[in-house]
Amino acid sequence: MPDKDPNGMQMVGRYLSIAMMLPLATFIGYVIGYYLDKAFHTGFLKIVFLLIGIASGFLELFRELNKDTKNQ
């Protein structure tokens, strides 16, 4: 059962993971698209997967922040 009043280090870890979520999802989407472009000899998949990575990063960011506001 989680604490109602987390200590400072728990809060730092939680918000640091939220802050890294968007850039990491964007980077992973771009890398997947880059390697698919190399495999299929295309030039547009990195843009498509970059946009998918950005969208998934924002989706997870909104989910985490929504979960955070419900707990208060």
C-alpha positions as CSV (number, residue, x, y, z in Angstrom):
1,M,0.0,0.0,0.0
2,P,1.6,3.3,-1.0
3,D,2.2,6.0,1.5
4,K,-0.1,9.0,1.5
5,D,2.8,11.3,2.2
6,P,5.9,10.2,0.2
7,N,9.3,11.4,1.2
8,G,11.4,13.7,-0.9
9,M,13.5,11.0,-2.7
10,Q,10.3,9.2,-3.8
11,M,8.9,12.4,-5.2
12,V,12.2,13.2,-7.0
13,G,12.3,9.7,-8.5
14,R,8.6,9.9,-9.6
15,Y,8.9,13.3,-11.2
16,L,12.3,12.5,-12.8
17,S,10.7,9.5,-14.5
18,I,7.8,11.7,-15.7
19,A,10.3,14.2,-17.1
20,M,12.3,11.6,-19.0
21,M,9.2,9.9,-20.4
22,L,8.6,12.2,-23.3
23,P,12.2,12.6,-24.6
24,L,12.8,8.8,-24.3
25,A,9.6,7.9,-26.1
26,T,10.4,10.3,-28.9
27,F,14.0,9.0,-29.2
28,I,12.8,5.3,-29.2
29,G,10.2,6.1,-31.9
30,Y,12.8,7.8,-34.1
31,V,15.3,4.9,-33.7
32,I,12.7,2.3,-34.6
33,G,11.8,4.4,-37.7
34,Y,15.4,4.9,-38.6
35,Y,16.2,1.2,-38.6
36,L,13.0,0.3,-40.5
37,D,14.0,2.9,-43.1
38,K,17.4,1.2,-43.5
39,A,15.8,-2.2,-43.7
40,F,13.2,-1.3,-46.2
41,H,15.2,1.4,-48.1
42,T,12.6,4.1,-47.5
43,G,12.8,7.6,-46.2
44,F,9.6,8.3,-44.4
45,L,9.3,5.8,-41.6
46,K,11.5,7.7,-39.2
47,I,9.1,10.6,-39.4
48,V,6.1,8.4,-38.9
49,F,7.6,6.6,-35.9
50,L,8.9,9.9,-34.5
51,L,5.3,11.2,-34.5
52,I,4.1,8.0,-32.9
53,G,6.8,8.3,-30.2
54,I,5.8,11.9,-29.5
55,A,2.2,11.0,-29.3
56,S,2.9,8.0,-27.0
57,G,5.1,10.2,-24.8
58,F,2.4,12.8,-24.3
59,L,-0.2,10.1,-23.7
60,E,1.8,8.6,-20.9
61,L,2.7,12.0,-19.5
62,F,-1.0,12.9,-19.3
63,R,-1.8,9.6,-17.7
64,E,0.8,10.0,-15.0
65,L,-0.2,13.6,-14.3
66,N,-3.9,12.6,-14.2
67,K,-3.1,9.9,-11.8
68,D,-1.1,12.4,-9.7
69,T,-4.0,14.9,-9.6
70,K,-6.5,12.2,-8.5
71,N,-4.3,11.3,-5.5
72,Q,-4.5,14.8,-4.1
